[in-house]
Amino acid sequence: MISIVQQTQRIIVTLDTASIHPLNSAWQQALRALLEQLEKQTENATQSGIVQLSFLPDAPERRYPQAHALSRDQAPACMQQLASYHALLRRLERLPVPAVAAIQGNIGEHGWAVALACHHRYSLATASIRLRPALRNVAPCGGLLVRTARLLGLQNTLAVLLDGFELDSNKALELGLIQAIAADAAQLDQLLQQSASMPRPPRQPWDEKHPTLPGGAADSPANLAFLQLAPARLRARPEGATASASAILCALAEGCLVDFDTAALLESRYFCQSAIALAP
């Protein structure tokens, strides 16, 4: 699930992408143990060095199962699990040295959500990202929605999450989801070496003192006009305004009005709401 190799200026963490899921207890335990080790190893870090997270490519033909329905009685435990997972990813973001993601193949949405918690993301030219939560009839969870929104803005995030995109590296770079593309493994390694000189302690854009939202605030005239028409656009989609699509829209609109941690809580609530809607 997770392997660690210590080098002079780099701690290389290799993750099995297929094992990553916010609601998987074994994955959460493994991630918690990893963070405890990383925090100890980087506590007295020098002025250079990084934690490199390498994501093993997921099988491109692997089909993600439809989300299991959630009963109302199960919702509180689900919310607690997601809160625990959010706290773990916040610990990754607050390491005293940069965490840098190396995307080397096809990666699913849960692995990508972990990559979004890294301070920089580099990708091989042949890599791709599958973002298909709405196609599984459930809203995103695990920070995927809240971090994407703060990198792309409200309107672009809605399009990306609703349409079930498979983003190639060029599109991910164009959107600003990754910082650079490497032609091969050697060039990827060079990019990772250069990351050792990133500022310390690193800080995510949503943790800045006065963070801004790409494309304007949720209550800007352009976004308010967009949100007024958004419900009608959902109904006009071939599948209509599904519970997952409506939950994504609401989580985005509300989450962009509040601070990052509150937005993550809203994301979890709307995930549970969409999963409850699947119940017979």
N, C-alpha and C positions, 0 to 999 in steps of 0.2 A: 504493500500500500504506500509506504514512504521509506525512502532510503536517504542517508546523509553521508556526504564525503567532505572532510575538512581540508581546505587548501590554504596557502599562505595568506592570500587576501580575499578568499572566497569560501563560503560555505555552500556547497551544492546540494540542494534538496530535490530529489526526483519523486514526482507524484504519479501514481497510477490514476489517470483521469477517470477511468471507468468506476473507480471505487468512491468517487467524491459525490456526496449528497448531503444537504443540510440536515435532513431528518434521519440520517443513518447514525446510530449511536456509536458503532465501531469507528466510523470515520471521525466523528467528533472527538472520541477518546484519543485516536491517533494524532489528530491535529493539536489537541491540548498538550499531549506529551511532546510533540515537536516544538511548540511554542515555548514550553518550559525550558527545553534544551537550548533553543536559540537565544532566549532572553539571558540565560546563564552565560552562554558563549560570547555574546556581544555586549555584556554589561560594561566591560572595560575596553571597548573597541578603540582602536587607534583612529587616525584621521583618514584612513582609507580602508576599503573592503566592502563587500556586499554579501547579502544572502540571495543566492540564485535559486529560483524555483523553476525547475524544468518539468514540463507536463508531457508525460508519455502520450503519444498520439492515440486517440480513441479510434475504434474500428468504424470507418465511414459508413459501413452497411448496418451498423448496430441500430436497432430501432428502440427508442425510449418508450416504455409502456405508458399507456394512458394513466393519468393520476388516479390514485385510489380515492374513492369518496370518503369524506370525513363527516362523522356524526357531530352534532352539537356538543355532546358529552366529551368528545375527544379533542375539541378545539382548545381548551385551556392548556392541556399537555403539549399540544402542537405549538402553541404560542410560547410556552416555556422553552421548548427545544430550540425554536428559532431565535429567541432572545439569547440563549446560551451560545448559539452559533454566531450571532452578531457580535457578541463580546469577544469571541475568539478571533474573528477577522479584524476587529478593532485593535487587538493586541499585535497582529501582524503589521498593521499600518503604523503602529507606534513603536516598532523596533528602533533602536538608536542608530542602526545602519540601514541603507536602502535595501528594500526587497525588490528584486527585479525578476519579472517573468520571462521565460524563454519558451515561446510557442513553436513547436517543431512539427506539428501535424494537425489533423482534425481534432477539434476540442469541442465538447458539448457545453451546454449552458452552465452547469454546476461547476465544472472546472474553470470556465471563463469567469464566473463570479469570484473565484479565488484570485484569478489573475488580476481582476479589477481592483482588488485590495492591495496589489503591489504598487510600488511607486513609479516604476517604468515597466513597459511591456515591449518586447522585441519579438519579431516573428520571422520565420523562414518564408521565403517567397511562395512556397508550395503549401503553406499552412492555411487553415480555414476555421471559422467559428460558426457553430450551429446555435442559433437563437430561436427556439420554437416553442416557447411556453404556451402561447395561445392555441397552437395546433394540438396541444394535449389537453385542451379544455380546462386549463388552470392558470391562474396568474403566477408570475415569477415569485421566488422567495430567495432567501440567502444573500440579499444585497444586490442581486442582479439589476433590479429595476432602479433602486435608489442611486446606485453608483453610475449606471448608464445615463440616467437623467442629468446628473451633475457633470457629465462629460459631453453630452450631446445636446442638452436642452430638451424642453418638453415635446416639441413637435417632432423632431427627429427620432426621439426615443419611442414615441408612440408608433411611428411607422416601422421602426426596426423590430419592436416586440410583437406587433400585431401581425405582420406579414410573414413571419416565420423565415426570416432571411438566413441564408448560409453565406456569411461574409468571407470573401477571400482577403488575403493580406493587403492588397491594394485598396480595396474598399474600406477596410478597417483603418488603414493609414489616412485615407482621405477624410474619414469621419473624425479622426483624432482619437480613436480607441487604442492605437498603438503608437509608439514614438518612432520606430524605424523598421525597415525590412532588410533582412540579410539574404544574399543570394545563395549562400551555402553555410555549412556548419562553422567553417573557419571565420567567415565574416561575422557570424552571430557571436562567436567567442570574442572577437575584437570589440564588438559593441558592449558586451558584458564587462570586459576589462575596463573600458572607458567609464562605465557606471561607478567604478570604485571612487571616483572623484566627485560624486554628487554631494550636495550640501548635507551637513549633519546638524541636528537630527533632521531627517527628511520629513516632509509634510504633504499631505494630500490636499488638492485644491479645495475640497469641502471643509478642511480644517483650518483654512486661512481665517484671519480675524474678520474680514469682510468678504466672504465668498460671493462670487457672482455666478449667475446661471447663463450658460451659452444660449443665445437667442432671446435673451431678455427674461425678466422675472415672470412668474406665472400670472401676475395681475397686470402685466404690461398691456397696452391696447392691442398689440398684434396677437398675443397669446389669449387674451380674453375673447377676441373675435373668433380665434381658432376654436376655443373651447365651446363657444355658443353653437357652432356648427358640428362639433365632433359627435354628439349623440346621433344626429341624423346620418352622418357618414357611417357610423357603426351599423345602423339599421339597414343602410344601403348595401352593405357587404353581402356576398352570396350566402353566407351562413347566418347573416343577421347579427343583431347585438347580443352575442352570447354572454353568459355570466363571466367568463374569463376576460373577454374583451372589455366589458363594462368595468370589471374590477381593475384592469390595467389602467384604463382611462382615469378612474377615480383616484387610484393610488398615486398616479402621476400628478394630477391636478392638485390634490391635497398635499402630497409630499413636497412639491416644489414651493409651497408656501411656508414651510416650517424648517427647523434645523435638521441636520443630517440624521441624528439618532432618533428623533421623533418620526422622520420620514421612514426610517427602517421599521419602526413599530407599525406604522400604517401599512407598509408593504406586507408585513406578516399578517395583519388583520385581513387584508383583502385576499391574500393567498388562502387563508382559512375559509373566508366567505365563498370564494369560487369553488373550493373543494367540497364544502357543505352542499353547494348547489348541485353537485354530481350525485348526491345521495338519492336513492329512489323514493 
